[in-house]
Amino acid sequence: MPAGAVGTTWAAGVWTDTCWEALTWADALALQFVLDVNTRVLRYLRHHYSAPTGDLNALTLRYLNAQTGEMNARWHKLVTDATAAMT
């Protein structure tokens, strides 16, 4: 990002070399934030268990109970897997 305050950078017309102007961030943002975590996890678990009408709570508990280790690590794995499945 160019040095200087945002206003001076913008006024100087040098925003074109930033990722915001070049839209290089757009794909990452669309992938990670278009769907909230609940929607991501629900879609992943419905596909994972072939349950097109599965309930988020029931599917999440089923997944977490099938995993081993500390519960936070299990949840983190679920969110990571759900996000990775979007690519």
FIMAR-510904 format. One record per residue (C-alpha): residue number from 1; residue in three letters; y, z, x. Coordinates in steps of 0.1 Angstrom, whole numbers, plus 5000, padded with zeros to 4 digits. Layout:
<atoms>
<atom k="NUM" r="ALA" py="Y" pz="Z" px="X"/>
...
</atoms>
This chain:
<atoms>
<atom k="1" r="MET" py="5000" pz="5000" px="5000"/>
<atom k="2" r="PRO" py="5034" pz="4992" px="5014"/>
<atom k="3" r="ALA" py="5055" pz="5020" px="5028"/>
<atom k="4" r="GLY" py="5084" pz="5034" px="5009"/>
<atom k="5" r="ALA" py="5092" pz="5046" px="4974"/>
<atom k="6" r="VAL" py="5078" pz="5028" px="4945"/>
<atom k="7" r="GLY" py="5112" pz="5016" px="4933"/>
<atom k="8" r="THR" py="5121" pz="5002" px="4967"/>
<atom k="9" r="THR" py="5088" pz="4985" px="4971"/>
<atom k="10" r="TRP" py="5090" pz="4970" px="4937"/>
<atom k="11" r="ALA" py="5126" pz="4958" px="4942"/>
<atom k="12" r="ALA" py="5116" pz="4942" px="4975"/>
<atom k="13" r="GLY" py="5089" pz="4922" px="4957"/>
<atom k="14" r="VAL" py="5061" pz="4933" px="4980"/>
<atom k="15" r="TRP" py="5037" pz="4945" px="4953"/>
<atom k="16" r="THR" py="5016" pz="4914" px="4956"/>
<atom k="17" r="ASP" py="4996" pz="4929" px="4985"/>
<atom k="18" r="THR" py="4986" pz="4960" px="4966"/>
<atom k="19" r="CYS" py="4953" pz="4963" px="4948"/>
<atom k="20" r="TRP" py="4972" pz="4971" px="4916"/>
<atom k="21" r="GLU" py="4990" pz="4938" px="4916"/>
<atom k="22" r="ALA" py="4960" pz="4918" px="4928"/>
<atom k="23" r="LEU" py="4938" pz="4934" px="4901"/>
<atom k="24" r="THR" py="4910" pz="4942" px="4925"/>
<atom k="25" r="TRP" py="4906" pz="4976" px="4908"/>
<atom k="26" r="ALA" py="4901" pz="4960" px="4873"/>
<atom k="27" r="ASP" py="4863" pz="4955" px="4876"/>
<atom k="28" r="ALA" py="4857" pz="4991" px="4888"/>
<atom k="29" r="LEU" py="4878" pz="5006" px="4861"/>
<atom k="30" r="ALA" py="4862" pz="4985" px="4834"/>
<atom k="31" r="LEU" py="4828" pz="4994" px="4845"/>
<atom k="32" r="GLN" py="4833" pz="5032" px="4848"/>
<atom k="33" r="PHE" py="4859" pz="5040" px="4822"/>
<atom k="34" r="VAL" py="4856" pz="5015" px="4793"/>
<atom k="35" r="LEU" py="4826" pz="5035" px="4780"/>
<atom k="36" r="ASP" py="4830" pz="5073" px="4779"/>
<atom k="37" r="VAL" py="4802" pz="5093" px="4794"/>
<atom k="38" r="ASN" py="4785" pz="5100" px="4761"/>
<atom k="39" r="THR" py="4784" pz="5064" px="4752"/>
<atom k="40" r="ARG" py="4771" pz="5054" px="4786"/>
<atom k="41" r="VAL" py="4744" pz="5081" px="4785"/>
<atom k="42" r="LEU" py="4734" pz="5072" px="4749"/>
<atom k="43" r="ARG" py="4730" pz="5035" px="4757"/>
<atom k="44" r="TYR" py="4711" pz="5043" px="4788"/>
<atom k="45" r="LEU" py="4687" pz="5067" px="4772"/>
<atom k="46" r="ARG" py="4681" pz="5045" px="4741"/>
<atom k="47" r="HIS" py="4671" pz="5017" px="4765"/>
<atom k="48" r="HIS" py="4651" pz="5040" px="4788"/>
<atom k="49" r="TYR" py="4631" pz="5054" px="4759"/>
<atom k="50" r="SER" py="4631" pz="5023" px="4738"/>
<atom k="51" r="ALA" py="4646" pz="5042" px="4710"/>
<atom k="52" r="PRO" py="4673" pz="5021" px="4693"/>
<atom k="53" r="THR" py="4683" pz="5048" px="4669"/>
<atom k="54" r="GLY" py="4678" pz="5079" px="4691"/>
<atom k="55" r="ASP" py="4701" pz="5109" px="4689"/>
<atom k="56" r="LEU" py="4722" pz="5117" px="4720"/>
<atom k="57" r="ASN" py="4713" pz="5153" px="4720"/>
<atom k="58" r="ALA" py="4675" pz="5148" px="4715"/>
<atom k="59" r="LEU" py="4673" pz="5120" px="4741"/>
<atom k="60" r="THR" py="4694" pz="5140" px="4766"/>
<atom k="61" r="LEU" py="4672" pz="5170" px="4763"/>
<atom k="62" r="ARG" py="4641" pz="5149" px="4766"/>
<atom k="63" r="TYR" py="4654" pz="5133" px="4798"/>
<atom k="64" r="LEU" py="4667" pz="5166" px="4814"/>
<atom k="65" r="ASN" py="4634" pz="5184" px="4806"/>
<atom k="66" r="ALA" py="4614" pz="5157" px="4822"/>
<atom k="67" r="GLN" py="4633" pz="5161" px="4855"/>
<atom k="68" r="THR" py="4628" pz="5188" px="4881"/>
<atom k="69" r="GLY" py="4654" pz="5208" px="4900"/>
<atom k="70" r="GLU" py="4686" pz="5225" px="4891"/>
<atom k="71" r="MET" py="4701" pz="5216" px="4857"/>
<atom k="72" r="ASN" py="4734" pz="5204" px="4871"/>
<atom k="73" r="ALA" py="4715" pz="5181" px="4895"/>
<atom k="74" r="ARG" py="4695" pz="5168" px="4866"/>
<atom k="75" r="TRP" py="4727" pz="5160" px="4846"/>
<atom k="76" r="HIS" py="4743" pz="5144" px="4876"/>
<atom k="77" r="LYS" py="4713" pz="5121" px="4880"/>
<atom k="78" r="LEU" py="4714" pz="5112" px="4843"/>
<atom k="79" r="VAL" py="4751" pz="5102" px="4845"/>
<atom k="80" r="THR" py="4745" pz="5084" px="4878"/>
<atom k="81" r="ASP" py="4716" pz="5065" px="4864"/>
<atom k="82" r="ALA" py="4735" pz="5056" px="4832"/>
<atom k="83" r="THR" py="4764" pz="5043" px="4852"/>
<atom k="84" r="ALA" py="4742" pz="5023" px="4876"/>
<atom k="85" r="ALA" py="4725" pz="5007" px="4847"/>
<atom k="86" r="MET" py="4758" pz="4992" px="4836"/>
<atom k="87" r="THR" py="4760" pz="4970" px="4866"/>
</atoms>
